[in-house]
């Protein structure tokens, strides 16, 4: 989940690299580092923690070129020695890396037997040392000889002190792109092509052990056999607006407040009266007899709701699988697989897509980021149009996902009533206007360290998503369960120090969720209920109620989750947590 950036061109490489890392910090912030070449020597600076720590320590002089890195730790603790860039024994090579080398331990032992000593615990240093052992004047050749010895998925960028005019990059099923202007006077290497925004560039993507040799005025691409190849490029629009909180204290709060607008954007131009159409989507998708949704985290929760939409609105059998498990399942023929990923780079989802496509099944992507890996790997893609989501904790992407999934269910049904969906943005605004009340309630519950979230039918995946928001940014034990499972074990946890957060907006299961509330109340649990206006009985049972606009069961997740997002935000704020960049997390999970 690390971020790689490299720059060679007319601008100051150090400043360009810092600017690029600012766009990539969402990928990891355990440590950051930059290396370059100055006066024929490798120079570098790396620091534990966020990019600001590095900025305060930078003393590098004028550089010929630069590579940089933001780290999410996999191999080795969060220490300065384990931060990237990593080096070979004689510090002739500096290398940055995203991904995992599965056989790094055996390579390390073999190199140690030959006299190589190591200064870090990382698998990254193993790559640098191995390349160095193959180097005989041609850096591309050394990389080409090294790649077959590495097991795993990865992307690398490296420099050598004897080649101050070039950056070499390579990738194996891990995102890495090269951007360059029309005259190749400026070239950029990045884990995310959106880090190029602000410049009108041509971009190409490396995969299957392809190697790029990047120089001023010249970019060469080689296959795994070191044979020169020509790769198609895409044009990236240069228009760019730097992310801004626009007066909000955190990006997360800003993105919560954007949801009435982003939901409208997800709907815009996609239906006419009662007919849904997605531009460029093949009619072939409508021939599916089953639909499987795959995703991770928040996207998996959206997929669970999507599976209910398909069955209720289109009468098509549907299910959702966690992407990391889906690749091992037997999927029936004529099944359409829908892969959901906000970033389009989620490693488990991408791996599942490749495995599923190899079986001959069609895969549709739902994604928020153009030019991402998912958009290139699937047979078609529906974009969320939610705009950049900066906070690690996903909010607006989730509601845009379920908006698109609701439309997709109607698309598959070839009919549907859209009137209630069009009311959702206004209903979300009503919830947002209750933020002061939700903040007050959050303060009351903020001292608890354990929470039990429960719901039925549509409220089950909704409560799971709300629990995920709370645990992500508040570091508390919060777990979502189907309320019907309460008596099958979890009720043993309930006491007066274990509050229950009940999602009650599913009308068909109203009586049963009220019975569940009575059961936890009898065990002394503090109860906070999210309930639609009109469910008066809930106020006689729950200690606190957040009232929500009433809608259909299918659309009930919208108002409920926005209220849950606000609750999580204000509890985290009350506990003094880092809301936009919570510990141990990264926005895009690009390692399995």
C-alpha positions as CSV (number, residue, x, y, z in Angstrom):
1,X,0.0,0.0,0.0
2,X,3.0,2.2,-0.3
3,X,3.4,5.1,-2.7
4,X,6.2,5.4,-5.3
5,X,7.1,8.6,-7.0
6,X,10.0,9.6,-9.3
7,X,10.8,12.7,-11.3
8,X,13.3,13.7,-14.0
9,X,12.9,16.9,-16.0
10,X,13.1,20.7,-16.0
11,X,11.6,21.4,-12.6
12,X,13.4,21.0,-9.3
13,X,13.3,17.2,-8.7
14,X,13.1,17.6,-5.0
15,X,10.1,20.0,-5.1
16,X,8.4,17.8,-7.7
17,X,8.9,14.7,-5.6
18,X,7.5,16.4,-2.5
19,X,4.5,17.5,-4.4
20,X,4.0,14.0,-5.8
21,X,4.3,12.4,-2.3
22,X,1.6,14.8,-1.0
23,X,-0.8,13.2,-3.5
24,X,0.3,9.7,-2.5
25,X,0.4,10.0,1.3
26,X,-3.0,8.3,1.4
27,X,-1.2,5.1,0.5
28,X,0.8,5.0,3.7
29,X,2.3,7.3,6.3
30,X,4.4,5.1,8.6
31,X,7.5,6.7,7.1
32,X,8.6,8.7,4.1
33,X,11.8,9.2,2.2
34,X,13.5,10.7,-0.9
35,X,16.7,9.9,-2.6
36,X,18.5,11.5,-5.5
37,X,21.9,11.9,-7.2
38,X,24.1,14.9,-6.6
39,X,27.7,15.2,-7.8
40,X,27.8,11.6,-8.7
41,X,26.7,10.3,-5.3
42,X,23.4,9.0,-3.8
43,X,22.0,11.4,-1.3
44,X,18.8,10.8,0.7
45,X,16.6,11.8,3.6
46,X,14.0,9.6,5.3
47,X,11.9,10.0,8.5
48,X,9.4,8.0,10.5
49,X,5.9,9.3,10.4
50,X,4.1,11.6,8.0
51,X,5.4,13.6,5.2
52,X,5.6,16.8,7.3
53,X,8.3,15.2,9.4
54,X,10.4,14.6,6.3
55,X,9.8,18.2,5.1
56,X,11.2,19.6,8.3
57,X,14.4,17.6,8.0
58,X,15.2,17.9,4.3
59,X,18.6,19.4,3.6
60,X,19.3,17.9,0.2
61,X,21.1,20.0,-2.3
62,X,20.4,20.4,-6.0
63,X,19.5,17.0,-7.5
64,X,19.8,15.6,-11.0
65,X,16.6,13.5,-10.4
66,X,14.7,12.1,-7.4
67,X,12.7,9.1,-6.2
68,X,10.4,9.2,-3.2
69,X,8.2,6.9,-1.1
70,X,5.5,6.8,1.5
71,X,5.4,3.6,3.5
72,X,2.8,1.4,4.9
73,X,4.8,-1.2,6.8
74,X,4.6,-4.9,5.9
75,X,8.1,-6.3,6.5
76,X,9.9,-4.8,9.4
77,X,8.8,-2.4,12.1
78,X,8.3,1.3,11.7
79,X,11.9,2.5,12.0
80,X,14.1,4.9,10.2
81,X,16.3,2.0,9.0
82,X,13.3,0.3,7.5
83,X,12.0,3.4,5.8
84,X,12.5,3.7,2.0
85,X,14.5,4.3,-0.1
86,X,16.6,1.1,0.6
87,X,20.1,0.7,-0.7
88,X,22.7,-1.9,-1.8
89,X,25.8,-2.7,0.4
90,X,27.9,0.1,-1.2
91,X,25.1,2.6,-1.5
92,X,25.4,2.8,-5.3
93,X,21.7,1.9,-5.7
94,X,18.6,3.6,-4.1
95,X,15.3,1.8,-4.5
96,X,11.7,2.3,-3.5
97,X,9.1,-0.5,-3.6
98,X,5.5,-1.3,-3.3
99,X,4.2,-4.8,-2.8
100,X,5.5,-8.0,-1.2
101,X,8.4,-10.3,-2.1
102,X,7.2,-13.7,-0.9
103,X,10.6,-15.4,-1.1
104,X,12.7,-12.5,0.3
105,X,13.9,-14.6,3.3
106,X,15.5,-17.3,1.1
107,X,17.1,-14.7,-1.1
108,X,18.4,-12.8,1.9
109,X,20.0,-16.0,3.3
110,X,21.7,-16.8,0.0
111,X,23.1,-13.3,-0.3
112,X,24.3,-13.4,3.3
113,X,26.2,-16.6,2.6
114,X,28.0,-14.7,-0.2
115,X,29.0,-12.0,2.2
116,X,26.3,-9.4,1.8
117,X,25.3,-7.7,5.0
118,X,21.9,-6.1,5.6
119,X,20.9,-2.9,7.5
120,X,17.1,-3.3,7.6
121,X,14.4,-5.9,8.1
122,X,12.7,-5.2,4.8
123,X,12.1,-7.2,1.7
124,X,12.9,-4.1,-0.2
125,X,16.5,-4.1,0.7
126,X,16.7,-7.6,-0.7
127,X,15.7,-6.3,-4.1
128,X,18.4,-3.6,-4.1
129,X,21.1,-6.0,-3.0
130,X,20.1,-8.6,-5.6
131,X,20.1,-6.0,-8.4
132,X,23.5,-4.8,-7.3
133,X,24.8,-8.4,-7.4
134,X,23.8,-8.5,-11.1
135,X,25.0,-5.1,-12.1
136,X,27.8,-4.9,-14.6
137,X,27.3,-1.4,-16.0
138,X,23.8,-1.9,-17.5
139,X,21.1,-1.1,-14.9
140,X,18.2,-2.3,-17.0
141,X,20.0,-5.6,-17.6
142,X,20.6,-6.0,-13.8
143,X,16.9,-5.4,-13.2
144,X,15.9,-7.8,-15.9
145,X,18.1,-10.6,-14.4
146,X,16.6,-10.0,-10.9
147,X,12.9,-10.0,-11.7
148,X,12.5,-13.7,-12.4
149,X,14.1,-14.5,-9.0
150,X,11.4,-12.6,-7.1
151,X,8.1,-14.2,-6.1
152,X,5.1,-12.0,-5.5
153,X,3.5,-8.8,-6.8
154,X,5.5,-5.6,-6.7
155,X,6.5,-2.3,-8.3
156,X,9.9,-0.7,-8.0
157,X,11.7,2.4,-9.0
158,X,15.5,2.8,-8.6
159,X,18.5,5.0,-9.4
160,X,22.2,4.3,-9.6
161,X,25.0,6.7,-8.9
162,X,26.7,5.9,-12.2
163,X,23.6,6.9,-14.1
164,X,22.5,10.3,-13.0
165,X,20.4,10.7,-16.1
166,X,18.0,7.8,-15.6
167,X,15.4,6.2,-13.4
168,X,14.6,2.6,-14.0
169,X,11.1,1.2,-13.0
170,X,9.4,-2.2,-13.2
171,X,6.2,-3.8,-12.1
172,X,4.5,-7.1,-11.8
173,X,0.7,-6.9,-11.2
174,X,1.1,-3.9,-9.0
175,X,0.2,-0.4,-10.1
176,X,3.0,1.7,-11.6
177,X,2.6,4.3,-14.3
178,X,5.0,6.6,-16.3
179,X,3.8,10.0,-17.4
180,X,5.6,12.2,-19.9
181,X,5.1,15.4,-21.9
182,X,5.0,15.4,-25.7
183,X,8.8,16.1,-25.9
184,X,9.8,13.9,-23.0
185,X,11.4,16.9,-21.3
186,X,9.6,15.9,-18.2
187,X,8.8,12.4,-16.9
188,X,7.1,11.2,-13.8
189,X,6.8,7.7,-12.3
190,X,4.0,7.1,-9.8
191,X,2.0,4.4,-8.1
192,X,-1.1,6.4,-8.9
193,X,-1.5,8.3,-12.2
194,X,-3.7,10.8,-10.4
195,X,-0.5,12.1,-8.8
196,X,0.3,13.5,-12.2
197,X,-2.7,15.8,-12.2
198,X,-1.8,19.4,-12.8
199,X,0.3,18.5,-15.9
200,X,-1.0,17.5,-19.3
201,X,0.8,14.2,-19.8
202,X,0.8,11.0,-21.8
203,X,0.7,8.0,-19.4
204,X,1.5,4.3,-19.8
205,X,1.2,1.5,-17.3
206,X,3.8,-1.2,-16.5
207,X,2.8,-4.8,-15.9
208,X,4.0,-8.4,-16.4
209,X,7.7,-7.6,-15.5
210,X,7.9,-4.7,-18.0
211,X,10.8,-2.4,-17.4
212,X,11.0,1.4,-18.1
213,X,14.2,3.3,-18.6
214,X,13.2,6.9,-18.1
215,X,15.5,9.7,-19.2
216,X,15.1,13.3,-20.3
217,X,14.0,13.3,-23.9
218,X,13.7,9.5,-24.0
219,X,11.6,6.7,-22.5
220,X,12.3,3.1,-23.4
221,X,10.1,0.1,-22.4
222,X,11.3,-3.4,-22.3
223,X,9.6,-6.7,-21.8
224,X,10.8,-9.4,-19.3
225,X,13.3,-10.6,-21.9
226,X,14.7,-7.1,-22.3
227,X,13.2,-6.8,-25.8
228,X,12.2,-3.2,-26.6
229,X,8.4,-2.9,-26.9
230,X,6.0,-0.1,-27.9
231,X,3.1,0.5,-25.4
232,X,0.0,2.5,-26.0
233,X,-0.4,5.7,-23.9
234,X,-3.4,7.6,-22.6
235,X,-3.7,11.4,-22.4
236,X,-4.2,12.8,-18.9
237,X,-6.1,16.0,-18.6
238,X,-4.0,18.7,-16.9
239,X,-6.8,20.4,-15.0
240,X,-6.3,19.9,-11.3
241,X,-7.7,21.4,-8.1
242,X,-5.6,20.8,-5.0
243,X,-7.6,19.1,-2.2
244,X,-8.9,21.5,0.3
245,X,-10.9,21.1,3.5
246,X,-12.8,24.3,2.5
247,X,-13.3,25.4,6.1
248,X,-14.1,22.0,7.6
249,X,-12.0,20.7,10.4
250,X,-11.3,17.4,8.7
251,X,-11.7,16.0,5.2
252,X,-14.0,13.3,6.6
253,X,-16.5,15.8,7.8
254,X,-16.3,17.7,4.5
255,X,-16.9,14.5,2.6
256,X,-19.9,13.6,4.8
257,X,-21.4,17.0,4.1
258,X,-20.8,16.5,0.3
259,X,-23.1,13.5,0.1
260,X,-26.3,15.2,-1.0
261,X,-24.3,16.5,-4.0
262,X,-22.3,13.3,-4.7
263,X,-25.4,11.1,-4.7
264,X,-27.0,13.5,-7.2
265,X,-23.9,13.2,-9.4
266,X,-24.0,9.4,-9.2
267,X,-27.6,9.6,-10.6
268,X,-27.1,12.3,-13.1
269,X,-27.8,11.4,-16.7
270,X,-28.4,7.7,-15.9
271,X,-32.2,7.5,-16.1
272,X,-35.1,8.8,-18.0
273,X,-38.5,8.4,-16.3
274,X,-38.5,4.8,-15.2
275,X,-35.6,3.5,-17.5
276,X,-32.0,3.3,-16.3
277,X,-29.1,3.4,-18.8
278,X,-25.3,3.4,-18.3
279,X,-23.3,4.9,-21.1
280,X,-21.1,2.4,-22.8
281,X,-22.3,-0.6,-20.9
282,X,-22.9,-3.7,-22.9
283,X,-26.4,-5.2,-23.1
284,X,-24.6,-8.5,-22.7
285,X,-24.4,-7.9,-18.9
286,X,-28.2,-8.1,-18.8
287,X,-28.1,-11.8,-19.9
288,X,-26.7,-12.9,-16.5
289,X,-28.6,-15.5,-14.6
290,X,-26.8,-14.8,-11.4
291,X,-24.8,-11.8,-10.0
292,X,-21.9,-12.0,-7.6
293,X,-20.5,-8.9,-6.0
294,X,-16.9,-8.8,-4.7
295,X,-15.1,-6.2,-2.7
296,X,-13.2,-5.5,0.5
297,X,-14.1,-3.5,3.6
298,X,-16.6,-0.7,2.8
299,X,-17.0,-1.9,-0.8
300,X,-17.9,-5.4,0.4
301,X,-20.6,-3.8,2.6
302,X,-21.9,-1.9,-0.5
303,X,-21.9,-5.3,-2.3
304,X,-24.0,-6.9,0.4
305,X,-26.6,-4.1,0.0
306,X,-26.3,-4.5,-3.8
307,X,-27.1,-8.2,-3.6
308,X,-30.3,-7.4,-1.8
309,X,-31.2,-4.8,-4.4
310,X,-30.7,-7.3,-7.2
311,X,-33.0,-9.9,-5.6
312,X,-35.7,-7.5,-4.4
313,X,-35.8,-5.2,-7.5
314,X,-34.8,-7.5,-10.3
315,X,-35.5,-11.0,-8.9
316,X,-32.0,-12.1,-9.9
317,X,-30.2,-14.4,-7.5
318,X,-27.3,-12.5,-6.1
319,X,-24.6,-12.8,-3.4
320,X,-21.6,-10.9,-2.1
321,X,-18.2,-12.4,-1.4
322,X,-15.2,-10.8,0.3
323,X,-12.7,-10.4,-2.6
324,X,-9.9,-12.2,-0.9
325,X,-12.1,-15.3,-0.6
326,X,-14.0,-15.1,-3.9
327,X,-11.1,-16.3,-6.0
328,X,-11.3,-19.7,-4.2
329,X,-15.1,-20.2,-4.7
330,X,-17.0,-22.0,-7.4
331,X,-18.9,-19.4,-9.4
332,X,-21.8,-20.7,-11.5
333,X,-21.7,-20.3,-15.3
334,X,-23.5,-17.3,-16.8
335,X,-22.7,-15.4,-13.6
336,X,-21.9,-11.7,-13.9
337,X,-19.3,-10.7,-11.3
338,X,-19.4,-7.0,-10.2
339,X,-16.1,-5.9,-8.6
340,X,-16.4,-2.8,-6.4
341,X,-13.4,-0.6,-5.4
342,X,-13.3,3.1,-4.6
343,X,-9.7,3.4,-5.7
344,X,-9.6,0.7,-8.4
345,X,-6.3,-0.5,-7.0
346,X,-7.4,-2.8,-4.1
347,X,-5.0,-5.8,-4.5
348,X,-7.4,-8.5,-3.3
349,X,-10.1,-7.3,-5.6
350,X,-7.8,-7.0,-8.6
351,X,-6.4,-10.5,-8.0
352,X,-9.9,-11.9,-7.8
353,X,-10.9,-10.2,-11.0
354,X,-7.9,-11.7,-12.9
355,X,-8.7,-15.2,-11.5
356,X,-12.4,-14.9,-12.4
357,X,-11.8,-13.6,-15.9
358,X,-9.4,-16.5,-16.5
359,X,-12.4,-18.7,-16.0
360,X,-14.2,-17.0,-18.8
361,X,-16.7,-15.0,-16.7
362,X,-17.7,-11.4,-17.4
363,X,-16.6,-8.8,-14.8
364,X,-18.1,-5.3,-14.4
365,X,-16.3,-2.7,-12.3
366,X,-17.7,-0.1,-10.1
367,X,-15.0,2.5,-9.3
368,X,-14.4,6.1,-8.5
369,X,-11.0,6.6,-10.1
370,X,-10.4,6.8,-13.8
371,X,-7.2,5.3,-15.2
372,X,-7.0,2.9,-12.3
373,X,-6.2,-0.8,-12.7
374,X,-9.8,-2.0,-12.2
375,X,-11.0,0.1,-15.1
376,X,-8.4,-1.5,-17.4
377,X,-9.0,-5.1,-16.2
378,X,-12.8,-5.3,-16.3
379,X,-15.1,-5.8,-19.3
380,X,-17.0,-2.6,-18.4
381,X,-17.0,0.0,-15.7
382,X,-19.5,2.3,-14.0
383,X,-17.9,5.4,-12.4
384,X,-19.2,6.8,-9.1
385,X,-18.4,10.4,-10.1
386,X,-17.9,11.2,-6.4
387,X,-14.7,13.2,-6.8
388,X,-11.5,12.6,-4.9
389,X,-12.1,11.1,-1.4
390,X,-9.1,12.2,0.7
391,X,-10.0,10.9,4.2
392,X,-8.8,7.3,4.7
393,X,-12.3,6.6,6.2
394,X,-14.6,6.2,3.3
395,X,-18.0,8.0,3.5
396,X,-19.2,9.6,0.2
397,X,-17.8,6.8,-1.9
398,X,-20.0,4.3,0.0
399,X,-23.3,6.2,-0.6
400,X,-22.3,6.8,-4.2
401,X,-21.7,3.0,-4.5
402,X,-25.1,2.1,-3.2
403,X,-26.7,4.7,-5.4
404,X,-25.0,3.2,-8.5
405,X,-26.0,-0.3,-7.2
406,X,-29.6,0.7,-6.8
407,X,-29.6,2.0,-10.4
408,X,-27.8,-1.1,-11.6
409,X,-30.5,-3.3,-10.0
410,X,-33.2,-1.3,-11.9
411,X,-31.1,-1.5,-15.1
412,X,-31.0,-5.3,-14.7
413,X,-34.8,-5.3,-14.0
414,X,-35.4,-3.1,-17.1
415,X,-37.9,-1.1,-15.1
416,X,-38.4,0.6,-11.8
417,X,-39.6,3.5,-9.7
418,X,-37.0,6.2,-9.3
419,X,-39.2,8.7,-7.4
420,X,-38.1,7.6,-3.9
421,X,-34.4,7.6,-4.9
422,X,-34.6,11.2,-6.1
423,X,-35.7,12.2,-2.6
424,X,-32.6,10.7,-1.0
425,X,-30.3,13.8,-1.3
426,X,-32.8,16.0,0.5
427,X,-33.2,13.3,3.2
428,X,-29.4,13.1,3.6
429,X,-29.4,16.9,4.1
430,X,-32.0,16.5,6.9
431,X,-29.7,14.0,8.7
432,X,-26.7,16.4,8.3
433,X,-28.7,19.2,9.9
434,X,-28.9,17.0,13.0
435,X,-25.1,17.0,13.4
436,X,-25.2,19.1,16.6
437,X,-27.6,16.6,18.2
438,X,-25.5,13.7,17.0
439,X,-22.3,15.4,18.4
440,X,-24.0,15.7,21.8
441,X,-25.0,12.0,21.8
442,X,-21.5,11.0,20.7
443,X,-20.0,12.8,23.6
444,X,-22.2,10.7,26.0
445,X,-21.0,7.4,24.4
446,X,-17.4,8.4,23.7
447,X,-15.9,6.9,26.9
448,X,-17.0,3.3,26.0
449,X,-14.4,1.0,24.5
450,X,-16.8,-1.7,23.2
451,X,-19.8,-1.3,21.0
452,X,-22.3,-3.8,19.6
453,X,-24.0,-2.8,16.3
454,X,-27.0,-4.7,15.1
455,X,-29.6,-4.6,12.4
456,X,-31.8,-6.8,10.2
457,X,-32.2,-7.2,6.4
458,X,-30.9,-3.9,4.8
459,X,-29.8,-2.7,8.3
460,X,-27.4,-5.6,8.7
461,X,-24.8,-4.5,6.2
462,X,-25.5,-0.9,7.1
463,X,-24.7,-1.6,10.8
464,X,-21.5,-3.4,9.7
465,X,-20.4,-0.4,7.8
466,X,-21.2,2.0,10.7
467,X,-19.2,-0.2,13.0
468,X,-16.3,-0.2,10.6
469,X,-16.3,3.6,10.6
470,X,-16.2,3.7,14.4
471,X,-13.4,1.2,14.8
472,X,-11.3,2.8,11.9
473,X,-11.1,6.2,13.4
474,X,-11.8,5.8,17.1
475,X,-9.8,2.6,17.7
476,X,-12.6,1.0,19.7
477,X,-13.9,-2.6,19.5
478,X,-17.1,-2.1,17.4
479,X,-18.7,-5.1,15.7
480,X,-21.8,-5.3,13.5
481,X,-24.0,-8.4,13.7
482,X,-27.4,-9.5,12.2
483,X,-29.7,-8.9,15.1
484,X,-31.2,-12.4,14.6
485,X,-27.8,-13.8,15.7
486,X,-27.9,-12.0,19.0
487,X,-29.0,-15.0,21.0
488,X,-26.5,-17.3,19.3
489,X,-23.5,-16.1,21.2
490,X,-23.0,-12.3,21.2
491,X,-25.5,-11.6,23.9
492,X,-23.0,-13.1,26.4
493,X,-21.0,-9.9,25.9
494,X,-23.8,-7.5,26.8
495,X,-23.7,-5.6,30.1
496,X,-23.9,-2.0,31.2
497,X,-20.5,-1.2,29.8
498,X,-21.3,-2.6,26.3
499,X,-23.6,-0.2,24.5
500,X,-25.8,-1.4,21.7
501,X,-26.2,0.7,18.5
502,X,-29.4,-0.5,16.9
503,X,-30.3,0.3,13.2
504,X,-34.1,0.0,13.1
505,X,-35.1,1.5,9.7
506,X,-36.2,-1.8,8.1
507,X,-40.0,-1.7,8.3
508,X,-40.5,-5.4,7.5
509,X,-38.4,-6.4,10.5
510,X,-39.6,-3.7,12.9
511,X,-41.3,-6.1,15.4
512,X,-38.3,-8.3,15.6
513,X,-35.7,-5.6,16.1
514,X,-37.8,-4.1,18.9
515,X,-37.8,-7.5,20.6
516,X,-34.0,-7.6,20.2
517,X,-33.8,-4.2,21.9
518,X,-35.9,-5.5,24.8
519,X,-33.5,-8.4,25.2
520,X,-30.4,-6.2,25.5
521,X,-32.2,-3.7,27.7
522,X,-32.9,-6.6,30.1
523,X,-29.1,-7.1,30.3
524,X,-28.5,-3.5,31.2
525,X,-27.0,-2.3,27.9
526,X,-27.1,1.4,27.1
527,X,-29.0,1.6,23.8
528,X,-28.7,4.1,21.0
529,X,-31.3,3.6,18.2
530,X,-31.3,4.9,14.6
531,X,-35.0,4.8,13.8
532,X,-37.3,6.3,11.2
533,X,-39.8,9.0,12.3
534,X,-43.0,7.2,13.2
535,X,-41.4,4.2,15.0
536,X,-42.6,5.6,18.4
537,X,-42.2,2.4,20.3
538,X,-38.4,2.6,20.0
539,X,-38.3,5.6,22.3
540,X,-39.8,3.7,25.2
541,X,-36.9,1.1,25.0
542,X,-33.8,3.0,23.8
543,X,-31.9,5.4,26.0
544,X,-31.3,7.7,23.0
545,X,-32.8,7.9,19.5
546,X,-31.5,9.6,16.4
547,X,-34.6,10.1,14.2
548,X,-34.3,9.6,10.5
549,X,-36.5,10.5,7.5
550,X,-38.8,7.6,6.6
551,X,-38.3,5.9,3.2
552,X,-38.6,2.4,1.6
553,X,-36.7,-0.5,3.1
554,X,-34.5,-0.6,0.0
555,X,-33.4,3.0,0.5
556,X,-33.1,3.0,4.3
557,X,-29.3,2.5,4.3
558,X,-28.7,6.0,3.0
559,X,-29.9,8.1,6.0
560,X,-28.9,5.4,8.5
561,X,-25.3,5.3,7.4
562,X,-24.8,9.1,7.2
563,X,-26.0,9.3,10.8
564,X,-23.6,6.5,11.6
565,X,-20.8,8.3,9.9
566,X,-21.4,11.4,11.9
567,X,-21.6,9.4,15.2
568,X,-18.2,7.8,14.4
569,X,-16.7,11.2,13.5
570,X,-17.8,12.9,16.7
571,X,-16.8,10.0,18.9
572,X,-13.3,10.0,17.3
573,X,-13.1,13.8,17.7
574,X,-14.0,13.5,21.4
575,X,-11.4,10.9,21.9
576,X,-8.7,13.0,20.2
577,X,-8.0,10.6,17.4
578,X,-6.3,11.3,14.0
579,X,-9.5,11.3,12.0
580,X,-8.3,11.7,8.4
581,X,-5.2,9.4,8.7
582,X,-5.9,6.8,11.4
583,X,-3.1,4.6,12.6
584,X,-2.1,1.4,10.7
585,X,-4.5,2.2,7.8
586,X,-4.0,3.4,4.2
587,X,-6.6,4.7,1.7
588,X,-5.8,2.2,-0.9
589,X,-4.8,-1.4,0.0
590,X,-2.4,-2.5,-2.8
591,X,-0.9,-5.6,-1.1
592,X,-2.7,-8.9,-0.4
